[in-house]
Amino acid sequence: MPETVSFAHQRHGSSIGQPITRRDGPDKVTGAARYTADVRPEGLLHAVMAVSTIAKGRVAHLDVAAAEGHPGVVAVMTPKNAPTLAKSPDEKDNPFAFRLDLLQGDHVRYAGQPIAVVIAETLEAATEGAALLAPRYVSETPVIALGEGDLLTPPAVGAGSPTSEGTGDLEDGLAVADSRLTATYETAAQYHNALEPHSSVAEWDGDRLTLYTPSQALWIAKARLAGFFGIPPENIRVICHYLGGGFGSKGFLSPPQILGVMASKLVGRPVKLVTRREQMFGPVGHRAPTRQTLTLGATRDGALTALGHHTLTQTSSYDDFYEACGLIARHLYASPAISTTHEGTRADIGTPIFMRAPGEAPGSVAVESALDELALELDLDPLELRLKNYAEVEPITGRPFSSKALRECYAQGAERFGWAKRPKAPRQLRDADGLLIGWGMGTATYPAGMMQGEARATIHADGTALIETSAQDMGQGSWTVLAQIGADGLGLPAERVTLRIGDTDLPNGGLAGGSTGTATGGMAVHNAASSAIAGLAGLATNDPASPLYGAGNAGVTARDGRLVRNDDPTRSESFGEILARAGRSSIEAKGQGAGEPASRKAYAMHAHGAVYAEVKVDPDLGQIRVTRLVGAFAAGRVINPRLVRSQYYGGMIWGVSLALHEHAVHDLRSGRIMNANLAEYHVPVNADIPSVEAILVEEHDPHVNPLGIKGVGEIGITGTAGAIANAVWHATGVRVREIPITLDKLLG
Ligand code: MOS
């Protein structure tokens, strides 16, 4: 695939749209990039968590003396001596805050909950000390299974979305249907397992704290820490230059990260705490299991008359987070009657949290599977059925879409994949080795959001510039794309722009989450750059000695380090000349990424895509291999096609993982996860991933934000899992409604 794209709205000579390689790449491949666990301040101690092996009850006894007596152990932090927090960790001081277990009592609310922290001179001593604690518990019978216990109606789902929403009357819609389908799909619990586990290196200096920790939202972390420790936020510096994967679990501080800070406070020395891989299964959030019932009605020619999507999911005993599977059915397909509802049950598990495409990922696998089942009922091609129900406006609200190139996604993906050659019936294709071949497709979608953010741009007299914002790069490419956006705003080549990110000493870059990071940080950077240029233009156009004097209403344009008159391009002046004449070495300005644009009320804003999958299934053994994936996505302006493709690949690979691999299995009696390791909790490896192609479909959106950015981080996983489930059916004729699809389910 060509790396470059040329879209009509791209300016000539602009950095935006160029496939620049990752600016952080050399640091990462040479090992120069320092992640939290690489930070080693003078006098550093190591902390190791002990976590509960029961799911419900309380800790009756810990052999603290044995751990303290171990050579090298400096202290053992338990609820008896843990620093008292100024604010209860059960108190939510921001809309995204979660209740946290921070050794403020002896209760146990889930297996894997931290119950003590051992601090020692070496990691080995801390690890051995933690093993000597020999906890004794007063244990109660836990509730673990999805649907066990009282059903409740969530106060809200996902990040504050309404629990139910719809239009028309589902029963009326079903009554007029020629064809009806009700099917229930299940998705498994998944646990975030970024390469970099949650960690912290904390150092106190009196009541000032410096904290290295991987976070998708440094300023939100700072504010919550200020609340816990009763100190002003300006006393806290949170630093995270490199983040080894977050996927939602590092959006908001988790217990292990804060326990490290408490441990450092307790011993008065810098402390490092790194979560062990098996400890990732519990205290840092997860994607809850779901049971989704789709109720569809359609006319003989395939027009939906009813679309019902009910989700049952699970939250913890002590907090509320509900996987918002129903969101997609609110805008993806046109139907006179739509009903989307959610219910939950409480279990003795850690609180679920955002995981890449929260809601949409498990939601879309159910919706796309059901559409495929309906297509079979109606004897329609699955793509034809989707086109038949294409939503020209957002079906529930009637709002127009700010932009929607989904038709082009369907068409370009189908063309590239060769969809037209697909036989309608299952079990029609085989390869030379006799493996069954199946083709399936799914629609991808994710909302285009934006948050508050701030950036600063400084232009120096030597023709270089500095862009600063606390925004995060967790692999998605902020180190590169924010520099590209800054360079364009400043009229400079990207090589002359230095970017600083990942530090709360920099302007608040907002949150890298919800696929909003590039829009938020990008708009802040763009506005800061524009303001700096406006300041520079002010210096020149008001100075009679400048060739730009009196450029007036026509104004000036920044290009290649010069300001050029719009009314006479032969008259220009370099940034350096302007600053020198004004007697300044630099000029700086701040800019905001302004959160929700007013146009959001008038328009529905979503990115879209279409994913086509080929699988091969061994007819005797049931072994499934994905052999081809083609995704075509339209998500507004493409800042960097190389990195956007990389995001789509990552999302699509996670789609493979959702469809075929990931499944955290609880022991229902103990409440412990039986496969809390990367040997038994399966994620795809290279051998599982086929040729993956991502087509960038041109889409110009004048409403989402002035840069036209929709966000690409999460959409790839949606659509993909459904496409694979549908391809497995097409290969075998067996419809598996329990995700992940594994060979036992195919053969059973
Ligand atoms: Mo994403 S799940 O909002 O980091």
Residues whose N, C-alpha, C, O or C-beta is under 5 A from the ligand:
A	BS01	MOS	F247 G248 F354 M355 R356 A357 P358 A512 G513 G514 S515
